[in-house]
Structures are given as C-alpha cells and as structure tokens.
Amino acid sequence: MDVTIYEVAQRAGVSIATVSRTLRGTGPVASKTREKVLKAVEELNFTPSRLGVSLAEGRHAANGIVFPNLSGPYYTEVLLGYEEVASELGRSVLILSTTGRTRVRDLVKDLAGRVDGLLIFGHTAPDDVIAELIQVGMPLVFVSREPLAGADTLRAENTASARLLAEHLALHGYERFAFLGAPLVTGDDVDERWQGVRSVLGAAIEAVPTGHYTVDDGHQAALRLLRSGDRPRAIICSDDEVALGALLAAEELGLAVPDDVAVTGWDDIMAARHARPALTTIRQPMRELGARAARALDELITAARSTPNHLTLTTELVIRASCGHHPQEEPR
C-alpha cells in the first residue's frame, strides 16, 4: 500500500500538520524541521495525496455521503434525516451517487479530500479505497453494512424480522414462496433478509433476481414469475418498491392479492400504506438511520470519541391486507 502522510510524520518525528505545512508552504516551519520532513519524504518515496494532506489540515466544514443513487424513497428518507442533523451541527453535505458512474474509486477519494468525514452506504465504495481511508484516519460511518474494523456501522435489524415475517406467512398455510430481490451481496441488508426468510421456509422459497430494487424491476421480475407454470403462492420482496411492482404485475395479469398471490415488502414507505391492497411490510426507521449517522460522524470528526460504534436499530412487522390479513386480526 502507498506510504501515508502519517508514516512521513513518524519518520521525521513531527506532527502530520507540520508535514502538511512543509509540503504546501502554508505556514512557518523551522529550517531544520523542514529538512527532516523532506528527508523523510525522499527516504519513503512519498507522493502527497489530496486526501492525506487535507485530513492533516482539518480545514473542512463539510461531510460527504456516498450512496448508490438517490432516486428511491428509502435513500431520500435517510438523506433527510442526515441533512437535518448536519445542518444543526453547522456542516454542509456533499453527495456522490455511484450508480452508472465510471472511476468510482477516484471519485470517492476525491470527495474524501474535500470533506471532514464520510457516510458510505453499504458496499458502494471499493474495499481497497475503504482500507486506505481507514489507514489515513478518515472519520467513517457506514449505513447498512456488516460491522467493519476502524469505522462506525449503523443498520436496521433484518434477520429476526425476516424470520418473523416468514413465520407469519407460513401460518397462513402458504407452501410455495419466492424472494424477489437479488442478486445478493454477502453481509448487506437484502442478503440478511433472504437468510432470515430462508432459515424458516427452507426449500419452499427461491430467490428471484430483479437487477435493481425499483418498481420497474420488481414489476418485470414479478411478471415473469407469475406467468410461469408453477407460480408461488406468496412473494416476499426485498423492499417496498419491488413489492409495489409485484402488485402492479398481479393486477396486470388479473390476479387478486392476496387471494391468488400474497405480496410483502420492506421499509414501510408512505406508498406501502396507501397501496391497494395495503402492503404488509417491515417498518424500519429510515430517517433515524440518517440522523444517527450524522451525529456519529460528528463525534468522530470532533474527537468526542475515538472507538468505533456498531449500532443496530429495531424494526417492526406491520401486517396489512396484502398477505391475507383479515379485519379481525390485530397488526403486530
């Protein structure tokens, strides 16, 4: 891995701020100290990076967010929660959306060089870039990712809620299921949901790819699935957008929900409550995820704490009509 500004400072016996001032010429540095820094730079063959020098100077009042995209209600809610708190803390927010972008590695590193800390969603940033950011001491908070050494992680609970949902559907007597929302990335939210439902339903459920977690992709995948000769009796969707697409597909094919096929989602976005039929789903605290992430990142930036936290927020099964819920039943 490339030599960092921290290694130069250690070799020269000075602070990283002194290394930064020497290389940029932005402040007074004694001649002997300057000589030591330049000697260390030469011995280590150090090439200054914008990221390392910017971190050394600590000169930003902005946070960065790296999301796959901002087109869905889930990302919007997380961002709203984040921005509200960041604004209270006097920090601006720079956003990088990676979907459809080339040179993501360079874009993430460039953003890191312009902010005091980063919120990164899931696995949107390459692993080698994350390793470099951790090494140089960049304050990092990850949302919807498994615990990672050297950074905060924040996510909503998935596995237990998925099991609870699967158990509820099994009690309805359904025997054939599909999980709509793959490909699956090990350790991410959707994979945990899949693992949870599969632990209950076993061979009775299959994973069906959607490509992306959108209404359109859910609609197309559900059309193919429901047109097949051996269609499932219940479709468990990776999120509410995919589930709304499945509801549209069932309607297009003249199938009644839940009488012909049950459909469930995840997130409890506003549209889930007003769908026809109303969507059974798992409610997760999307805006709270963003708000907590902003506060966690501020704690790391201001050195209020130095030990990473790994926090999981509670989710809730919300039973509505799309799974076969009857009026006399009480939602859990």
Disulfide bonds with the S-S distance in Angstrom:
none
